[in-house]
Amino acid sequence: AKVLTSIIMIILSTNDIGNGGVKSIADALKGNTSLTSLNLSTNEIGNGGAKSLADALKVNTTLASLNLKENQIGNEGATFLANALKVNTSLASLNLRYTQISDEGAKSLADALEANTSLTELSVPANVHSGIIGKIKARILSTRRTQKRKFLEALKSDEKAPLNRSRLMFVGQGKAGKSATVRSLLGKGFNPDWDSTIGADISERMTSSATSKWRNPDDLKGDFTSRFAARLMVAHSNTRNRPNAKATAQVGKTKEKTNLVLPSHINKMLNEEAINDSTKTTNATVSNDPESARIRNVQHNESSSGRIRPSLKNTSVQVKQEPNDEIVREFEEKLFLDAKRDVNSLTLSLWDFGGQQVFYAMHHIFLTKSGIYILVFDVRELLEPNRKHAALKYLLFWLRSIKLHAPTASLILTGTFLADISERESVSGVDNVLRELVKDSFSQIVTNVNEGLVYFPIDNKEALGIDNLRCVVEEQARDDNSISEQVSIRWMALLDQIHSKRNQSCYLTLSGDIRNLGLEVGIGSSVEQETALALFHERGLLIHLTSTAILKDIVVIKPQWLVDALGKVICDGNLHIDKDQFKHVGLEEDLKATFEKGLASRDFLEYVWKGECELEQVDFFLDLMERTMLLSKWHFSENELYLIPSLLNDSFVETENINGLRCVIDFSNTFLPNGVFQRLLCLCVAHSTRGKDNKRIMEPCLHKTFAKIEFEPSCIVHLREDEEAQSITIFVGNDKFAGQYLRIVQAILRKVNHDVMGSGLSWDIYLENGVTKELVFQSEAQKENLSPWFSCENIQASVIPSGENVDLAGFLERL
């Protein structure tokens, strides 16, 4: 139990363990923080073994169920266990049926229940006097009612506590082993045939301590609201049970009055629980079952196992304002057991981003300011001269991208394939290369203190370094100040209401759906609703983009649905597409145009999205991609086509000099992220056809890093991205429009920066002097009224239209 820190249930019945064996188990229990259920029935355990277990129960804080049925425990052992119950705060179920305990031992247990606040189920032998059973029954009934009352009080309050949720983002080059690393952290075996990630894979896990394995949270009982209220209740109970304990940091110190309205019958129930305990127990009687003492409650709901388990009707509350709506749902004992186990738990939202370069432009809209970033790379590539340069380029790209979107988030460098470079010199050699790369520019990097490295070497196939990495990831998540942000029951109720719509829709509107759901749970302020959505977005519960009013009105409540839909279009055509499938349905040419020219037909898009949505939702995806500048309508064909610049995969080979004045946009002081040039092309193409007769405009010539676009008849603009120089050069073919196009390009870049890059980009602009052919810094050129950039005819060049918080159509109109 000391080693298997992820085990939550152990069944060891009928194994002749005896007192000696159970002592070893009890010693392990003293330090275990994951086990919640232990079955030691029929194991020849006597009073000595009961004492060992009792000593463990005095310090263990997670075990909730202990089955000691059919053992040799007598009154002395019962007394040991009773003394433990006086201080234990986690055990909810104790089975002592068919033991040697008589009235004396049962009375010790009954007396102990006066001090115990957690036990809600106790089984004793059949020969115990009915009066003692009645005392046990009354105390357990009281405990159950007290728990229920406190739970309802927590629901009615607006007390705040942290959400206890973080987001992990795994990024890096394709085939570096990101998905294998995620699988290793989740305790899954290495699979050499695992498919490449398309877009991103999203999963969730929960952990209770830095030493435990991450478990699937799907088996948790109750919704967000119920679990949050139960956690509040348990946290308060734990605080009160610690002598002179200060208010726990996990729970807000004060209770606020809430505007949230509970229906009258719930308030009535709450009052009855507080002032009229006796009315709920008057009909409870002792059964004459010969095998064991049994109790029946007012609903005559009998415990099939013969345990003293009063079955008060339990409820889980979903708060709504309308009194006629049903808000009382099943509320089981397991909810409290989960809360006791998970009062300090942490839920992790894992985002495994596809590593192929084609996805990078899309990833920018999903990267968040908070969370933990795990940058995965192949250590072998940094040791091989012919692969080192490309590997460092990808590493630097991701280091800069993370710093751009999340300058204060923790960043963990993780090197895979450790088993292939087993020598310590190689491990140190990788470390030296990385230290030279990062220098002092990335203070957010988490160092590997145990090994004295700047990265964490692991091997997924051989399971090397995984436990250390898992521990560090969780420690960083727990130390992240952002996860301590306080939320209220109302926010949890809103989250439940939002999630309840998942079976009906994949997205909601802020102005309609969310506003109404907020009112239902007592959140009338639009500011508070949007603040809650911002937190849910950061924690990976939904996707809410806020750069423009129209995007802000869309709340995607199924993140994987959106990621999958985008990944069906923006992907590697050679790696992720079944070409025979498209040939079979007659879309072979459409497929070819999509992945060779970046031009997708409506028929192609409807086909790839047919499994994600109804046909009417195709327009939703098209609109979202257009507003996030991943796509632009293509007006140079009679067919309905869409330009997707991320799919342009052929580089332009310059065969002759390009005519035109140069405008160089230099990002070298920071960096030029993948996705900026593609979005620049999107908006330039959109602008070139806006309000013009397309028959008079030349069809653009587009490549991965080069474009030739006719903005006006007989005025051609060339755009070229230089990845090595970290710059974009604009060549204006007609001096008359130089100032105008300078203004347009600057405006587009500012909008891309604001809408997609978190306003983290910066750049310098140099303009060519038409006479000397020298490049002049923009501010100097403007000061000197350098012609033609700042001539009288182009005086508007100094006035750059703002794109912040402006819808795309309105922005293009301003240009």
QUIJO-V959429 format. One record per residue. N is the residue number from 0. PHI is phi in radians with two decimals (none if undefined). NEAR is the number of other ideal C-beta (glycine too) atoms within 8 Angstrom. Layout:
BEGIN
N_PHI_NEAR / N_PHI_NEAR
END
This chain:
BEGIN
0_none_10 / 1_-1.24_7 / 2_-1.56_4 / 3_-1.41_6 / 4_-1.35_12 / 5_-1.74_10 / 6_-1.28_9 / 7_-1.97_9 / 8_-2.50_8 / 9_-2.29_9 / 10_-2.04_5 / 11_-2.19_10 / 12_-1.16_10 / 13_1.01_6 / 14_-2.28_7 / 15_0.89_6 / 16_-1.19_12 / 17_1.27_10 / 18_-1.15_10 / 19_-1.16_6 / 20_-1.17_10 / 21_-1.23_15 / 22_-1.13_11 / 23_-1.10_8 / 24_-1.11_15 / 25_-1.11_13 / 26_-1.07_9 / 27_-1.19_10 / 28_-1.09_15 / 29_-1.06_10 / 30_-1.92_6 / 31_-1.44_13 / 32_-2.18_10 / 33_-2.12_12 / 34_-1.18_13 / 35_-2.04_11 / 36_-2.45_10 / 37_-2.37_13 / 38_-1.92_9 / 39_-2.08_14 / 40_-1.16_12 / 41_0.97_7 / 42_-2.39_15 / 43_0.99_8 / 44_-1.53_14 / 45_-1.92_12 / 46_-1.13_11 / 47_-1.11_8 / 48_-1.17_17 / 49_-1.09_16 / 50_-1.10_10 / 51_-1.06_14 / 52_-1.18_17 / 53_-1.10_12 / 54_-1.07_11 / 55_-1.20_12 / 56_-1.12_15 / 57_-1.20_10 / 58_-2.05_7 / 59_-1.26_12 / 60_-2.13_6 / 61_-2.17_13 / 62_-1.14_14 / 63_-1.95_12 / 64_-2.38_11 / 65_-2.32_12 / 66_-1.88_11 / 67_-2.05_14 / 68_-1.05_12 / 69_1.00_7 / 70_-2.17_14 / 71_-1.64_9 / 72_-1.33_16 / 73_-1.94_13 / 74_-1.14_11 / 75_-1.10_9 / 76_-1.10_16 / 77_-1.10_18 / 78_-1.16_10 / 79_-1.04_13 / 80_-1.15_16 / 81_-1.10_13 / 82_-1.10_11 / 83_-1.20_13 / 84_-1.10_16 / 85_-1.16_9 / 86_-2.03_8 / 87_-1.25_12 / 88_-2.13_10 / 89_-2.00_12 / 90_-1.18_13 / 91_-1.94_13 / 92_-2.39_13 / 93_-2.35_12 / 94_-1.87_12 / 95_-2.14_15 / 96_-1.15_13 / 97_0.94_5 / 98_-1.85_15 / 99_-1.71_8 / 100_-1.31_15 / 101_-2.05_11 / 102_-1.06_8 / 103_-1.05_8 / 104_-1.19_15 / 105_-1.12_17 / 106_-1.13_9 / 107_-1.07_12 / 108_-1.12_17 / 109_-1.10_11 / 110_-1.12_8 / 111_-1.12_12 / 112_-1.16_15 / 113_-1.13_6 / 114_-1.73_8 / 115_-1.39_12 / 116_-2.12_8 / 117_-2.09_11 / 118_-1.28_13 / 119_-2.14_13 / 120_-2.70_12 / 121_-2.45_13 / 122_-1.94_13 / 123_-2.25_14 / 124_-1.07_14 / 125_-1.25_9 / 126_-1.46_4 / 127_-1.22_13 / 128_-1.03_7 / 129_-1.10_8 / 130_-1.14_6 / 131_-1.20_12 / 132_-1.06_15 / 133_-1.07_9 / 134_-1.16_10 / 135_-1.07_15 / 136_-1.02_13 / 137_-1.10_9 / 138_-1.21_12 / 139_-1.19_16 / 140_-1.04_14 / 141_-1.12_9 / 142_-1.11_14 / 143_-1.12_11 / 144_-1.15_12 / 145_-1.11_9 / 146_-1.07_11 / 147_-1.12_13 / 148_-1.11_11 / 149_-1.15_11 / 150_-1.11_13 / 151_-1.14_14 / 152_-1.13_9 / 153_-1.12_13 / 154_-1.12_13 / 155_-1.36_11 / 156_-1.34_11 / 157_-2.08_11 / 158_-1.14_13 / 159_-2.01_9 / 160_-2.74_14 / 161_-1.16_9 / 162_-1.24_9 / 163_0.98_10 / 164_-2.52_12 / 165_-2.29_15 / 166_-2.12_14 / 167_-1.89_13 / 168_-2.08_12 / 169_-1.72_13 / 170_-2.28_14 / 171_2.56_11 / 172_-1.22_10 / 173_-1.04_8 / 174_1.18_7 / 175_-1.43_11 / 176_1.80_11 / 177_-1.14_14 / 178_-1.11_11 / 179_-1.13_13 / 180_-1.17_16 / 181_-1.06_13 / 182_-1.07_13 / 183_-1.12_13 / 184_-1.13_12 / 185_-1.49_10 / 186_1.42_7 / 187_-1.67_6 / 188_-1.30_4 / 189_-1.28_9 / 190_-2.20_8 / 191_-1.14_5 / 192_-1.76_4 / 193_-1.10_7 / 194_-1.21_4 / 195_-1.10_12 / 196_-1.20_12 / 197_-1.81_9 / 198_1.31_14 / 199_-2.91_13 / 200_-1.92_10 / 201_-2.01_12 / 202_-2.50_9 / 203_-2.29_10 / 204_-2.48_12 / 205_-2.22_14 / 206_-2.39_13 / 207_-1.79_12 / 208_-2.74_9 / 209_-1.24_8 / 210_-1.90_6 / 211_-1.73_12 / 212_-1.27_8 / 213_-1.51_12 / 214_-2.03_10 / 215_-1.29_7 / 216_-1.45_9 / 217_-1.13_4 / 218_-1.52_5 / 219_-1.18_9 / 220_-1.56_9 / 221_1.62_11 / 222_-1.57_9 / 223_-1.02_10 / 224_-1.13_17 / 225_-1.11_15 / 226_-1.15_15 / 227_-1.15_11 / 228_-1.12_14 / 229_-1.11_15 / 230_-1.16_12 / 231_-1.03_14 / 232_-1.09_14 / 233_-1.17_12 / 234_-1.07_13 / 235_-1.14_10 / 236_-1.11_11 / 237_-1.13_11 / 238_-1.15_11 / 239_-1.17_7 / 240_-1.38_8 / 241_-1.67_7 / 242_-1.02_3 / 243_0.97_4 / 244_-1.27_9 / 245_-1.36_4 / 246_-0.99_7 / 247_-1.12_9 / 248_-1.25_5 / 249_-1.34_9 / 250_-2.27_13 / 251_-1.03_8 / 252_-1.38_4 / 253_-2.18_5 / 254_-1.77_7 / 255_-1.82_9 / 256_-1.17_5 / 257_-1.98_11 / 258_-1.50_6 / 259_-1.21_12 / 260_-1.79_6 / 261_-1.62_12 / 262_-1.05_11 / 263_-1.08_7 / 264_-1.23_7 / 265_-1.29_13 / 266_-1.06_10 / 267_-1.11_8 / 268_-1.07_10 / 269_-1.08_13 / 270_-1.16_9 / 271_-1.10_10 / 272_-1.12_11 / 273_-1.45_7 / 274_-2.10_5 / 275_-2.39_9 / 276_-1.02_9 / 277_-1.21_6 / 278_-1.14_7 / 279_-1.65_11 / 280_-2.16_12 / 281_-1.09_7 / 282_-1.68_7 / 283_-1.30_11 / 284_-2.32_6 / 285_-1.59_10 / 286_-1.43_9 / 287_-1.62_4 / 288_-0.91_9 / 289_-1.20_4 / 290_-1.38_6 / 291_-2.85_11 / 292_-1.29_14 / 293_-2.22_12 / 294_-2.20_14 / 295_-1.99_10 / 296_-1.76_13 / 297_-1.09_8 / 298_-1.55_6 / 299_0.96_6 / 300_-1.70_7 / 301_-1.55_8 / 302_-1.36_11 / 303_-1.18_4 / 304_-1.69_7 / 305_1.35_12 / 306_-1.65_13 / 307_-1.36_15 / 308_-2.40_10 / 309_-1.02_13 / 310_-1.88_9 / 311_-1.04_10 / 312_-1.16_5 / 313_-1.72_9 / 314_-2.37_11 / 315_-2.12_13 / 316_-1.80_15 / 317_-1.95_12 / 318_-1.38_13 / 319_-2.40_9 / 320_-1.55_7 / 321_-1.33_7 / 322_-1.17_6 / 323_-1.50_3 / 324_-1.33_7 / 325_-1.37_4 / 326_-2.15_11 / 327_-1.72_7 / 328_-2.11_9 / 329_-0.99_6 / 330_-2.25_12 / 331_-1.74_7 / 332_-1.02_9 / 333_-1.08_7 / 334_-1.06_14 / 335_-1.23_14 / 336_-1.10_12 / 337_-1.06_13 / 338_-1.13_13 / 339_-1.13_14 / 340_-1.24_13 / 341_-1.93_12 / 342_-1.04_11 / 343_-1.97_8 / 344_-1.30_10 / 345_-2.35_14 / 346_-1.62_11 / 347_-1.99_15 / 348_-1.73_14 / 349_-1.70_13 / 350_-2.04_13 / 351_-1.71_13 / 352_-1.46_14 / 353_-1.02_13 / 354_-1.63_13 / 355_-1.18_10 / 356_-1.06_6 / 357_-1.08_11 / 358_-1.44_15 / 359_-1.07_12 / 360_-1.10_14 / 361_-1.29_14 / 362_-1.05_13 / 363_-1.00_13 / 364_-1.38_8 / 365_-1.88_11 / 366_-1.32_10 / 367_-1.96_12 / 368_-1.26_9 / 369_-1.97_9 / 370_2.02_15 / 371_-2.07_14 / 372_-1.79_12 / 373_-2.01_12 / 374_-1.63_14 / 375_-1.76_13 / 376_-2.51_16 / 377_-1.59_13 / 378_-1.10_16 / 379_-1.10_10 / 380_-1.17_11 / 381_-1.36_15 / 382_-1.84_10 / 383_-1.84_8 / 384_-0.95_4 / 385_-1.37_4 / 386_-2.04_9 / 387_-1.10_12 / 388_-1.06_6 / 389_-1.13_8 / 390_-1.11_13 / 391_-1.16_11 / 392_-1.11_8 / 393_-1.15_11 / 394_-1.06_13 / 395_-1.15_10 / 396_-1.02_12 / 397_-1.25_11 / 398_-1.02_14 / 399_-1.23_11 / 400_-1.11_14 / 401_-1.13_15 / 402_-1.11_12 / 403_-1.14_13 / 404_-1.51_12 / 405_-2.47_13 / 406_-1.13_7 / 407_-1.94_5 / 408_-1.31_13 / 409_-1.18_10 / 410_-2.24_12 / 411_-1.97_15 / 412_-1.42_11 / 413_-2.22_13 / 414_-1.72_15 / 415_-1.69_15 / 416_1.12_11 / 417_-1.05_15 / 418_-1.08_9 / 419_-1.45_8 / 420_-2.32_12 / 421_-1.13_6 / 422_-1.22_6 / 423_-1.10_5 / 424_-1.08_6 / 425_-1.21_11 / 426_-1.08_14 / 427_-1.19_9 / 428_-1.12_10 / 429_-1.08_15 / 430_-1.07_11 / 431_-1.12_8 / 432_-1.10_11 / 433_-1.16_13 / 434_-1.09_9 / 435_-1.18_7 / 436_-1.25_10 / 437_-1.48_11 / 438_0.81_6 / 439_-1.91_4 / 440_-1.54_7 / 441_-2.31_8 / 442_-1.19_5 / 443_-1.39_12 / 444_-1.18_10 / 445_-1.55_9 / 446_-1.47_6 / 447_-1.55_12 / 448_-1.11_5 / 449_-1.05_5 / 450_-1.92_8 / 451_1.17_5 / 452_-2.13_11 / 453_-1.58_10 / 454_-2.41_11 / 455_-2.03_14 / 456_-1.33_13 / 457_-2.42_14 / 458_-2.43_13 / 459_-1.29_13 / 460_-1.21_8 / 461_-1.66_7 / 462_1.03_8 / 463_-1.68_9 / 464_1.32_10 / 465_-1.22_11 / 466_-1.07_6 / 467_-1.12_10 / 468_-1.13_14 / 469_-1.04_11 / 470_-1.11_10 / 471_-1.18_12 / 472_-1.02_13 / 473_-1.19_12 / 474_-1.04_9 / 475_-1.14_12 / 476_-1.11_13 / 477_-1.24_10 / 478_-1.45_7 / 479_-1.18_13 / 480_-1.06_5 / 481_-1.17_9 / 482_-1.34_13 / 483_-1.51_7 / 484_-1.04_8 / 485_-1.41_8 / 486_-2.24_11 / 487_-1.92_11 / 488_-0.99_17 / 489_-1.08_13 / 490_-1.15_11 / 491_-1.18_13 / 492_-1.12_15 / 493_-1.11_14 / 494_-1.09_13 / 495_-1.10_12 / 496_-1.09_12 / 497_-1.10_14 / 498_-1.16_10 / 499_-1.16_7 / 500_-1.55_12 / 501_-1.11_9 / 502_-1.31_4 / 503_-1.80_4 / 504_-2.71_7 / 505_-1.69_10 / 506_-2.58_11 / 507_-2.20_12 / 508_-1.79_10 / 509_-1.20_15 / 510_-1.20_6 / 511_-1.94_8 / 512_-1.07_10 / 513_-1.15_14 / 514_-1.00_11 / 515_-1.18_8 / 516_-1.12_13 / 517_-1.09_13 / 518_-1.10_10 / 519_-1.09_10 / 520_-1.82_14 / 521_1.56_13 / 522_-1.86_12 / 523_-1.55_6 / 524_-1.36_6 / 525_-1.15_7 / 526_-1.12_6 / 527_-1.17_9 / 528_-1.05_14 / 529_-1.21_10 / 530_-1.15_8 / 531_-1.10_13 / 532_-1.09_13 / 533_-1.06_10 / 534_-1.17_12 / 535_-1.07_12 / 536_-1.14_12 / 537_-1.10_12 / 538_-1.60_11 / 539_1.45_12 / 540_-1.47_9 / 541_-2.79_11 / 542_-2.13_9 / 543_-2.37_13 / 544_-1.55_9 / 545_-2.23_8 / 546_-1.21_9 / 547_-2.33_12 / 548_-1.09_7 / 549_-1.23_8 / 550_-1.09_12 / 551_-1.09_11 / 552_-1.38_8 / 553_-1.79_12 / 554_-2.12_14 / 555_-1.44_12 / 556_-1.69_12 / 557_-2.23_9 / 558_-0.97_11 / 559_-1.12_8 / 560_-1.04_10 / 561_-1.21_13 / 562_-1.06_12 / 563_-1.12_11 / 564_-1.10_12 / 565_-1.14_13 / 566_-1.22_15 / 567_-1.32_10 / 568_-1.86_13 / 569_-1.56_13 / 570_-2.72_15 / 571_-1.51_9 / 572_-1.07_11 / 573_-1.46_5 / 574_-1.77_8 / 575_-1.97_8 / 576_-2.00_11 / 577_-1.58_5 / 578_-1.14_8 / 579_-1.11_6 / 580_-1.08_7 / 581_-1.29_14 / 582_-1.13_9 / 583_-1.13_6 / 584_-1.74_7 / 585_1.39_5 / 586_-2.00_12 / 587_-1.10_9 / 588_-1.21_6 / 589_-1.10_12 / 590_-1.10_13 / 591_-1.10_8 / 592_-1.14_12 / 593_-1.14_16 / 594_-1.71_11 / 595_-1.91_8 / 596_-1.96_7 / 597_1.24_13 / 598_-2.01_12 / 599_-1.80_13 / 600_-1.46_14 / 601_-1.09_10 / 602_-1.06_8 / 603_-1.08_13 / 604_-1.16_14 / 605_-1.10_10 / 606_-1.24_10 / 607_-1.22_8 / 608_-1.68_14 / 609_-1.08_7 / 610_-1.50_3 / 611_-1.65_10 / 612_-2.84_11 / 613_-1.30_4 / 614_-1.04_7 / 615_-1.18_7 / 616_-1.45_11 / 617_-1.01_12 / 618_-1.10_7 / 619_-1.10_10 / 620_-1.10_14 / 621_-1.06_11 / 622_-1.15_8 / 623_-1.14_11 / 624_-1.13_13 / 625_-1.17_12 / 626_-1.30_11 / 627_-1.67_11 / 628_1.08_13 / 629_-1.64_14 / 630_-2.67_11 / 631_-2.49_13 / 632_-1.15_9 / 633_-1.91_10 / 634_-1.70_6 / 635_-1.89_9 / 636_-2.61_7 / 637_-1.26_2 / 638_-1.46_6 / 639_-1.45_5 / 640_-2.11_13 / 641_-2.35_15 / 642_-1.47_14 / 643_-2.16_14 / 644_-1.03_14 / 645_-1.08_12 / 646_-1.61_12 / 647_-1.23_11 / 648_-2.11_8 / 649_-1.82_7 / 650_-1.45_7 / 651_-1.41_9 / 652_-1.78_4 / 653_-1.32_6 / 654_-1.85_3 / 655_-2.63_4 / 656_-1.16_3 / 657_-1.65_8 / 658_-1.44_5 / 659_2.28_11 / 660_-1.22_12 / 661_-1.66_11 / 662_-2.20_17 / 663_-1.80_13 / 664_-1.79_13 / 665_-1.76_12 / 666_-1.83_13 / 667_-1.13_8 / 668_-1.26_7 / 669_-2.11_9 / 670_-3.05_10 / 671_-1.88_10 / 672_-1.22_13 / 673_-1.11_9 / 674_2.01_13 / 675_-1.28_13 / 676_-1.10_13 / 677_-1.10_13 / 678_-1.27_15 / 679_-1.06_14 / 680_-1.08_14 / 681_-0.94_14 / 682_-1.33_14 / 683_-1.15_16 / 684_-1.14_14 / 685_-1.08_11 / 686_-1.24_12 / 687_-1.12_12 / 688_-1.84_10 / 689_-1.27_9 / 690_1.25_2 / 691_-2.13_8 / 692_-1.41_5 / 693_-1.08_8 / 694_-1.19_4 / 695_-1.61_6 / 696_-1.83_12 / 697_-1.17_5 / 698_-1.13_5 / 699_-1.06_11 / 700_-1.87_7 / 701_-2.12_13 / 702_-2.35_10 / 703_-1.04_8 / 704_-2.17_10 / 705_-2.62_13 / 706_-2.56_12 / 707_-2.22_10 / 708_-2.24_13 / 709_-1.62_13 / 710_-1.32_12 / 711_-2.31_7 / 712_-0.92_6 / 713_1.21_6 / 714_-2.23_12 / 715_-1.80_12 / 716_-2.04_15 / 717_-1.83_13 / 718_-2.21_15 / 719_-2.41_12 / 720_-1.72_10 / 721_-2.00_10 / 722_-1.14_7 / 723_-1.16_4 / 724_-1.43_7 / 725_0.98_10 / 726_-2.59_12 / 727_-2.17_14 / 728_-1.94_11 / 729_-1.87_14 / 730_-1.91_14 / 731_-1.70_14 / 732_-1.39_9 / 733_-2.25_11 / 734_-0.98_8 / 735_-1.05_7 / 736_-1.81_11 / 737_-1.00_15 / 738_-1.11_15 / 739_-1.12_10 / 740_-1.30_13 / 741_-1.06_15 / 742_-1.10_14 / 743_-1.12_12 / 744_-1.12_13 / 745_-1.10_10 / 746_-1.12_15 / 747_-1.09_15 / 748_-1.10_13 / 749_-1.15_12 / 750_-1.19_13 / 751_-1.02_15 / 752_-1.08_11 / 753_-1.27_11 / 754_-1.36_11 / 755_-2.09_13 / 756_-1.75_14 / 757_1.11_7 / 758_1.02_6 / 759_-1.66_10 / 760_-1.44_13 / 761_-2.52_6 / 762_-2.72_10 / 763_-2.02_8 / 764_-2.07_12 / 765_-2.10_12 / 766_-2.02_15 / 767_-1.38_12 / 768_-1.36_11 / 769_-1.10_8 / 770_-1.57_4 / 771_-1.54_4 / 772_1.17_6 / 773_-1.48_6 / 774_-1.61_9 / 775_-2.05_12 / 776_-1.02_9 / 777_-0.96_10 / 778_-1.11_6 / 779_-1.21_9 / 780_-1.10_13 / 781_-1.20_11 / 782_-1.09_6 / 783_-1.61_8 / 784_0.87_7 / 785_-1.06_11 / 786_-1.49_7 / 787_-1.64_11 / 788_-1.11_15 / 789_-2.24_13 / 790_-1.31_10 / 791_-1.01_4 / 792_-1.19_7 / 793_-1.98_12 / 794_-1.08_9 / 795_-1.18_8 / 796_-1.07_12 / 797_-1.45_8 / 798_-1.84_6 / 799_-1.79_8 / 800_-1.13_9 / 801_-1.39_8 / 802_-1.96_12 / 803_-1.23_7 / 804_1.00_5 / 805_-2.00_11 / 806_-1.07_9 / 807_-1.02_10 / 808_-1.09_6 / 809_-1.15_8 / 810_-1.15_13 / 811_-1.08_11 / 812_-1.13_7 / 813_-1.15_10 / 814_-1.15_10
END
